[in-house]
Amino acid sequence: MNEQLRAFLKSIGVDIEGANSFTPGENEEQSDLVKFAKSAISPADLAVSGDISASRASQFIDLIEKENSFLSKTTVIPMESLKSEYDVWDMANGVLVRVAEGSEPTATQKKNIENNGRVLDAKPMQLFADVLRATIINNQNRPNLTSWLDQKFATKFGNELVYLGFTGENDTYSPANFKNLNKGWITLAKEVSGVNKSTYAADDAMVKRLEALVDNADDNMGDDAKILIHRKDFLKYCIEIGTSTNTASLITQAAAEGFGGYGFEITNNMPSGSYMLTPTKNLVTGIAQKIYRSREWHSRKRAIEYTFDIYADYDIAVPKLVSFVSQAQ
Protein backbone atom coordinates (compact mmCIF):
# COMPACT_ATOMS: atom_id res chain seq x y z
CA MET A 1 0.00 0.00 0.00
CA ASN A 2 1.53 3.32 -1.04
CA GLU A 3 1.80 6.20 1.38
CA GLN A 4 -0.75 8.39 -0.44
CA LEU A 5 -3.43 5.69 -0.23
CA ARG A 6 -2.51 5.01 3.39
CA ALA A 7 -2.86 8.72 4.27
CA PHE A 8 -6.21 8.96 2.47
CA LEU A 9 -7.64 5.93 4.27
CA LYS A 10 -6.53 7.31 7.63
CA SER A 11 -8.12 10.68 6.83
CA ILE A 12 -11.56 9.06 6.35
CA GLY A 13 -11.27 6.99 9.54
CA VAL A 14 -10.37 3.58 8.09
CA ASP A 15 -8.30 1.51 10.53
CA ILE A 16 -5.72 0.13 8.17
CA GLU A 17 -3.75 -1.49 10.99
CA GLY A 18 -6.58 -3.92 11.75
CA ALA A 19 -9.03 -3.69 14.65
CA ASN A 20 -8.67 -7.25 15.88
CA SER A 21 -5.37 -6.73 17.64
CA PHE A 22 -4.62 -4.40 20.50
CA THR A 23 -0.93 -4.19 19.62
CA PRO A 24 0.19 -0.97 17.94
CA GLY A 25 1.59 -1.61 14.47
CA GLU A 26 0.16 -5.12 14.12
CA ASN A 27 1.23 -5.51 10.51
CA GLU A 28 4.80 -4.56 11.32
CA GLU A 29 4.91 -6.85 14.35
CA GLN A 30 3.46 -9.78 12.43
CA SER A 31 6.05 -9.22 9.75
CA ASP A 32 8.79 -9.18 12.38
CA LEU A 33 7.57 -12.43 13.93
CA VAL A 34 7.35 -14.16 10.55
CA LYS A 35 10.80 -12.90 9.58
CA PHE A 36 12.10 -14.13 12.92
CA ALA A 37 10.57 -17.56 12.34
CA LYS A 38 12.30 -17.67 8.96
CA SER A 39 15.57 -16.49 10.55
CA ALA A 40 15.47 -13.28 8.52
CA ILE A 41 15.96 -11.05 11.57
CA SER A 42 17.89 -11.36 14.80
CA PRO A 43 16.14 -12.34 18.06
CA ALA A 44 17.56 -9.15 19.57
CA ASP A 45 15.33 -7.17 17.20
CA LEU A 46 12.23 -8.49 19.02
CA ALA A 47 12.80 -6.44 22.16
CA VAL A 48 9.68 -4.25 22.31
CA SER A 49 8.11 -2.67 25.37
CA GLY A 50 5.85 0.16 26.48
CA ASP A 51 2.34 1.24 27.35
CA ILE A 52 -0.18 0.42 24.65
CA SER A 53 -2.59 3.09 23.45
CA ALA A 54 -5.97 3.57 25.14
CA SER A 55 -7.84 2.49 21.98
CA ARG A 56 -5.83 -0.69 21.66
CA ALA A 57 -6.21 -1.35 25.39
CA SER A 58 -9.97 -1.00 25.03
CA GLN A 59 -9.93 -3.50 22.17
CA PHE A 60 -7.90 -5.93 24.25
CA ILE A 61 -10.32 -5.58 27.20
CA ASP A 62 -13.21 -6.30 24.83
CA LEU A 63 -11.34 -9.37 23.62
CA ILE A 64 -10.77 -10.57 27.20
CA GLU A 65 -14.52 -10.33 27.83
CA LYS A 66 -15.43 -12.01 24.56
CA GLU A 67 -13.07 -14.94 25.05
CA ASN A 68 -14.53 -16.01 28.44
CA SER A 69 -18.06 -17.41 28.52
CA PHE A 70 -18.69 -16.45 32.15
CA LEU A 71 -17.07 -13.02 32.03
CA SER A 72 -19.23 -12.12 29.04
CA LYS A 73 -22.32 -12.69 31.21
CA THR A 74 -21.10 -10.21 33.83
CA THR A 75 -20.37 -6.47 33.58
CA VAL A 76 -16.86 -5.58 32.42
CA ILE A 77 -15.95 -1.89 32.71
CA PRO A 78 -12.93 -0.39 30.89
CA MET A 79 -11.60 2.13 33.42
CA GLU A 80 -10.16 5.41 32.14
CA SER A 81 -8.02 5.70 35.29
CA LEU A 82 -6.92 3.40 38.08
CA LYS A 83 -9.71 4.74 40.27
CA SER A 84 -12.99 5.24 38.44
CA GLU A 85 -16.65 5.68 39.24
CA TYR A 86 -19.30 3.79 37.31
CA ASP A 87 -23.08 4.07 37.01
CA VAL A 88 -25.59 1.60 38.40
CA TRP A 89 -28.84 3.47 37.75
CA ASP A 90 -29.85 1.08 34.97
CA MET A 91 -30.12 -1.75 37.53
CA ALA A 92 -32.52 0.12 39.81
CA ASN A 93 -36.31 -0.16 39.76
CA GLY A 94 -39.20 1.86 41.16
CA VAL A 95 -37.53 5.10 40.06
CA LEU A 96 -40.50 6.75 38.31
CA VAL A 97 -41.80 9.87 40.08
CA ARG A 98 -44.13 12.77 39.34
CA VAL A 99 -42.70 16.27 39.73
CA ALA A 100 -44.62 19.39 38.72
CA GLU A 101 -42.99 21.80 36.27
CA GLY A 102 -40.93 24.41 38.06
CA SER A 103 -40.36 22.09 41.04
CA GLU A 104 -37.52 19.83 42.04
CA PRO A 105 -37.79 16.26 43.34
CA THR A 106 -38.10 15.95 47.11
CA ALA A 107 -35.28 14.45 49.13
CA THR A 108 -37.15 11.14 49.25
CA GLN A 109 -37.70 11.13 45.49
CA LYS A 110 -34.09 12.03 44.78
CA LYS A 111 -32.95 9.17 46.97
CA ASN A 112 -34.80 6.81 44.67
CA ILE A 113 -33.79 8.30 41.35
CA GLU A 114 -30.25 9.50 41.93
CA ASN A 115 -27.38 7.75 40.21
CA ASN A 116 -25.82 5.69 42.98
CA GLY A 117 -22.39 5.57 41.42
CA ARG A 118 -19.82 3.16 42.81
CA VAL A 119 -16.03 3.36 42.73
CA LEU A 120 -13.55 0.85 41.36
CA ASP A 121 -9.97 0.96 42.64
CA ALA A 122 -7.83 -1.16 40.33
CA LYS A 123 -4.87 -3.08 41.73
CA PRO A 124 -1.82 -4.17 39.70
CA MET A 125 -1.16 -7.71 38.55
CA GLN A 126 1.20 -9.22 35.99
CA LEU A 127 1.10 -12.05 33.50
CA PHE A 128 4.40 -13.62 32.48
CA ALA A 129 4.29 -15.91 29.46
CA ASP A 130 6.81 -17.54 27.15
CA VAL A 131 6.06 -18.10 23.46
CA LEU A 132 8.42 -20.76 22.18
CA ARG A 133 10.28 -20.24 18.93
CA ALA A 134 8.70 -23.46 17.70
CA THR A 135 5.24 -21.97 18.24
CA ILE A 136 6.10 -18.99 16.07
CA ILE A 137 7.58 -21.21 13.38
CA ASN A 138 4.60 -23.59 13.38
CA ASN A 139 2.16 -20.70 13.02
CA GLN A 140 4.19 -18.36 10.83
CA ASN A 141 1.77 -18.63 7.91
CA ARG A 142 -1.34 -17.64 9.85
CA PRO A 143 -3.02 -14.63 8.17
CA ASN A 144 -3.04 -12.66 11.46
CA LEU A 145 -0.33 -14.11 13.65
CA THR A 146 -0.31 -11.33 16.25
CA SER A 147 -4.12 -11.33 16.45
CA TRP A 148 -3.93 -15.05 17.14
CA LEU A 149 -1.43 -14.39 19.93
CA ASP A 150 -3.65 -11.61 21.29
CA GLN A 151 -6.53 -14.09 21.48
CA LYS A 152 -4.39 -16.58 23.40
CA PHE A 153 -3.34 -13.93 25.92
CA ALA A 154 -6.91 -12.61 26.23
CA THR A 155 -8.20 -16.12 26.93
CA LYS A 156 -5.63 -16.58 29.68
CA PHE A 157 -6.43 -13.19 31.21
CA GLY A 158 -10.16 -13.94 31.15
CA ASN A 159 -9.75 -17.30 32.86
CA GLU A 160 -7.50 -15.83 35.52
CA LEU A 161 -9.78 -12.84 36.19
CA VAL A 162 -12.84 -15.08 36.62
CA TYR A 163 -10.94 -17.46 38.90
CA LEU A 164 -9.75 -14.51 41.01
CA GLY A 165 -13.31 -13.15 41.06
CA PHE A 166 -14.43 -16.29 42.86
CA THR A 167 -11.36 -17.00 45.00
CA GLY A 168 -9.85 -13.58 45.81
CA GLU A 169 -9.82 -12.91 49.56
CA ASN A 170 -7.77 -9.74 49.99
CA ASP A 171 -6.34 -6.83 48.01
CA THR A 172 -3.17 -6.36 50.02
CA TYR A 173 -1.10 -9.08 48.33
CA SER A 174 0.14 -10.02 51.79
CA PRO A 175 1.13 -12.79 51.95
CA ALA A 176 2.13 -12.76 48.32
CA ASN A 177 -0.14 -15.31 46.68
CA PHE A 178 -2.88 -15.37 44.07
CA LYS A 179 -5.89 -15.10 46.40
CA ASN A 180 -4.51 -11.85 47.87
CA LEU A 181 -4.27 -10.01 44.54
CA ASN A 182 -7.77 -8.62 45.02
CA LYS A 183 -11.10 -9.23 46.78
CA GLY A 184 -13.41 -11.20 44.52
CA TRP A 185 -17.19 -11.38 44.36
CA ILE A 186 -17.53 -14.10 47.01
CA THR A 187 -15.50 -12.18 49.59
CA LEU A 188 -17.42 -9.01 48.76
CA ALA A 189 -20.73 -10.87 49.19
CA LYS A 190 -19.58 -11.88 52.68
CA GLU A 191 -18.36 -8.41 53.66
CA VAL A 192 -20.46 -5.78 51.87
CA SER A 193 -23.43 -4.37 53.75
CA GLY A 194 -26.76 -4.70 51.99
CA VAL A 195 -26.12 -8.24 50.76
CA ASN A 196 -28.76 -10.67 52.08
CA LYS A 197 -26.71 -13.26 53.96
CA SER A 198 -27.85 -16.46 55.68
CA THR A 199 -26.38 -19.77 56.83
CA TYR A 200 -27.34 -23.44 56.92
CA ALA A 201 -26.39 -26.39 59.12
CA ALA A 202 -23.86 -28.92 57.83
CA ASP A 203 -26.46 -31.71 57.69
CA ASP A 204 -29.07 -29.64 55.83
CA ALA A 205 -30.24 -31.14 52.55
CA MET A 206 -29.54 -29.31 49.30
CA VAL A 207 -33.21 -28.40 48.92
CA LYS A 208 -33.18 -26.73 52.33
CA ARG A 209 -30.02 -24.80 51.47
CA LEU A 210 -31.50 -23.51 48.23
CA GLU A 211 -34.77 -22.68 49.96
CA ALA A 212 -32.80 -20.42 52.34
CA LEU A 213 -31.13 -18.80 49.34
CA VAL A 214 -34.42 -17.97 47.61
CA ASP A 215 -36.35 -17.10 50.78
CA ASN A 216 -33.69 -14.59 51.77
CA ALA A 217 -33.66 -12.84 48.38
CA ASP A 218 -34.83 -9.25 48.03
CA ASP A 219 -38.33 -8.84 46.61
CA ASN A 220 -36.84 -6.82 43.75
CA MET A 221 -34.74 -9.78 42.56
CA GLY A 222 -35.44 -10.05 38.84
CA ASP A 223 -36.26 -13.13 36.82
CA ASP A 224 -32.84 -12.86 35.18
CA ALA A 225 -31.09 -13.79 38.44
CA LYS A 226 -29.15 -17.05 38.50
CA ILE A 227 -28.16 -19.46 41.24
CA LEU A 228 -24.36 -19.72 41.15
CA ILE A 229 -23.44 -23.22 42.26
CA HIS A 230 -20.48 -25.60 42.09
CA ARG A 231 -20.98 -28.57 39.76
CA LYS A 232 -20.64 -31.09 42.60
CA ASP A 233 -23.31 -29.30 44.66
CA PHE A 234 -25.55 -29.20 41.61
CA LEU A 235 -25.12 -32.96 41.20
CA LYS A 236 -26.00 -33.51 44.87
CA TYR A 237 -29.17 -31.51 44.38
CA CYS A 238 -30.19 -33.49 41.29
CA ILE A 239 -29.53 -36.84 42.96
CA GLU A 240 -31.43 -35.69 46.04
CA ILE A 241 -34.46 -34.85 43.90
CA GLY A 242 -34.30 -38.16 42.05
CA THR A 243 -33.84 -40.20 45.23
CA SER A 244 -36.67 -38.53 47.12
CA THR A 245 -39.14 -39.29 44.35
CA ASN A 246 -37.74 -42.61 43.07
CA THR A 247 -37.90 -41.04 39.63
CA ALA A 248 -34.60 -40.84 37.81
CA SER A 249 -36.09 -38.68 35.08
CA LEU A 250 -36.63 -35.89 37.60
CA ILE A 251 -32.87 -35.40 37.80
CA THR A 252 -32.89 -34.01 34.26
CA GLN A 253 -36.06 -32.09 34.96
CA ALA A 254 -34.57 -30.53 38.10
CA ALA A 255 -31.53 -29.39 36.13
CA ALA A 256 -33.67 -27.82 33.42
CA GLU A 257 -36.15 -26.04 35.68
CA GLY A 258 -33.74 -24.60 38.25
CA PHE A 259 -35.04 -23.82 41.72
CA GLY A 260 -37.65 -21.36 42.93
CA GLY A 261 -38.05 -19.95 39.43
CA TYR A 262 -34.33 -19.21 39.03
CA GLY A 263 -32.02 -21.03 36.66
CA PHE A 264 -28.64 -22.46 37.62
CA GLU A 265 -25.29 -20.97 36.64
CA ILE A 266 -23.01 -23.96 37.13
CA THR A 267 -19.32 -23.19 37.57
CA ASN A 268 -16.52 -25.04 39.34
CA ASN A 269 -15.09 -21.66 40.30
CA MET A 270 -17.92 -21.22 42.82
CA PRO A 271 -16.77 -22.47 46.25
CA SER A 272 -18.47 -25.77 47.04
CA GLY A 273 -20.89 -25.32 49.93
CA SER A 274 -21.60 -21.66 49.15
CA TYR A 275 -24.47 -20.43 46.99
CA MET A 276 -25.20 -17.05 45.45
CA LEU A 277 -28.38 -15.77 43.81
CA THR A 278 -27.97 -12.63 41.70
CA PRO A 279 -28.20 -11.36 38.12
CA THR A 280 -24.78 -12.14 36.65
CA LYS A 281 -24.67 -8.56 35.28
CA ASN A 282 -24.59 -7.48 38.94
CA LEU A 283 -21.05 -8.87 39.17
CA VAL A 284 -18.59 -6.19 38.02
CA THR A 285 -14.99 -6.41 36.85
CA GLY A 286 -13.12 -3.18 36.18
CA ILE A 287 -10.03 -3.31 33.97
CA ALA A 288 -7.95 -0.16 33.60
CA GLN A 289 -7.01 0.93 30.11
CA LYS A 290 -3.46 1.39 31.39
CA ILE A 291 -1.88 -1.80 30.04
CA TYR A 292 1.86 -2.30 29.69
CA ARG A 293 3.39 -4.97 27.49
CA SER A 294 6.99 -5.97 26.94
CA ARG A 295 8.39 -8.60 24.61
CA GLU A 296 11.96 -9.86 24.57
CA TRP A 297 13.84 -12.82 23.17
CA HIS A 298 15.48 -15.17 25.68
CA SER A 299 18.17 -17.11 23.89
CA ARG A 300 18.75 -19.81 26.49
CA LYS A 301 15.04 -20.69 26.71
CA ARG A 302 14.62 -20.20 22.95
CA ALA A 303 11.43 -18.30 23.63
CA ILE A 304 9.97 -14.82 23.45
CA GLU A 305 9.23 -13.59 26.96
CA TYR A 306 6.02 -11.58 27.25
CA THR A 307 5.20 -9.48 30.31
CA PHE A 308 1.82 -7.83 30.74
CA ASP A 309 0.97 -5.34 33.48
CA ILE A 310 -2.74 -4.77 34.02
CA TYR A 311 -4.86 -3.23 36.78
CA ALA A 312 -8.24 -4.67 37.80
CA ASP A 313 -10.89 -4.53 40.52
CA TYR A 314 -14.15 -6.29 41.43
CA ASP A 315 -17.45 -5.03 42.74
CA ILE A 316 -21.10 -5.88 43.32
CA ALA A 317 -23.15 -3.16 41.65
CA VAL A 318 -26.34 -3.49 43.73
CA PRO A 319 -25.66 -5.35 47.01
CA LYS A 320 -29.35 -5.87 47.84
CA LEU A 321 -29.72 -7.90 44.64
CA VAL A 322 -27.46 -10.60 46.08
CA SER A 323 -28.58 -13.47 48.28
CA PHE A 324 -25.67 -15.45 49.71
CA VAL A 325 -25.83 -18.67 51.72
CA SER A 326 -22.94 -20.52 53.35
CA GLN A 327 -22.46 -23.12 56.06
CA ALA A 328 -22.70 -21.88 59.65
CA GLN A 329 -19.33 -21.85 61.40
Steps between C-alpha positions, in 0.01 A plus 500: 500500500653832396527788742245719318232230521592432862465871588165524320357197680611638836341837420156338452529293819590159355707293744758362264697338782217257576255523790536144623830552676575733786869521412612822332640436153357149465607461139857595581511271803355207308759556232774504763378175655478327162845626403630377834347157442673489162827618659490821297549723805693469823325402826642819651277698263190368682557705814188719515343658806274783611149608587248418230259767380162548669313392184701182468462434873124535464504250214703257708258535795211428263687193379557380858125524563409332173736207549354393839147360508437596863662843488284590201191443717622748762573874475851589384591869529802650318633752753644828372714529815610270779221634719172550317134544580235311307122528470249253639175687435399261222473217756260687728121472495211702640667824390203665325370812677267790426643850539308812399663741255706761679557268798784274600473143630469469877782350702313169512445499124861590429614214719315264270601649168854620558787325328656294777843488344757259639879520492748249363858511628714288269796308640805391297566146385736349244490217251830343398489271198752337269425444131736234372686552175342178377154649554586798283648278231202262500256789464703734281258473208189599694332801332498697829771355719502778760119500520519128569750566779278778636212252519714251692605765752143632531371149570757454775420839653127425494541164671725647766272799567194276543690262728619795711144636505388186680807429714651842581503567875705817543643791302817547701707228331624406846599223516600503137273245336226494239199527733638825647524684167150639548167439676269303274122482484466228765703692758308817417169314543615399849622847598290763321203641688167467324564146377236257632705241688386180672647169615404133509595205720753247371240221486239707314383350172570683175133591462503667841816693414352629176173583673697726738667662200171583327307587817766751599503675161383859465150541358649702214710204381430473128418192298842527336675407826694174506599259774880474491592150611796262483450203267534248784233679706276510195543124459412445867183700451398302191566165667310615808197584286516169315546296818217667689253424223640168372484657156830520318351716227446779752876549520498639146183692570649656814804614303286657229252678726741644757370578847239746621460641150872574460731318263838357596835649402728201549869577544780315677643838596217544752615375843330170579258545789429866422213623284427838346182628336541814289477627142842422353511858363508608866854361523746768385860478383687823433809487279708815463594609151855546628658181365874450465653233280860400445640237267857374496688204360664265751769306321558230760129412522458549124181690568354848482426623851179701529418710806162665543415749774129557554288654776162356602235514772174324591170626631135415558295772333181467708568314828131448583463297180726230644388213720791302643484178701789315663548240771476624859837503675 
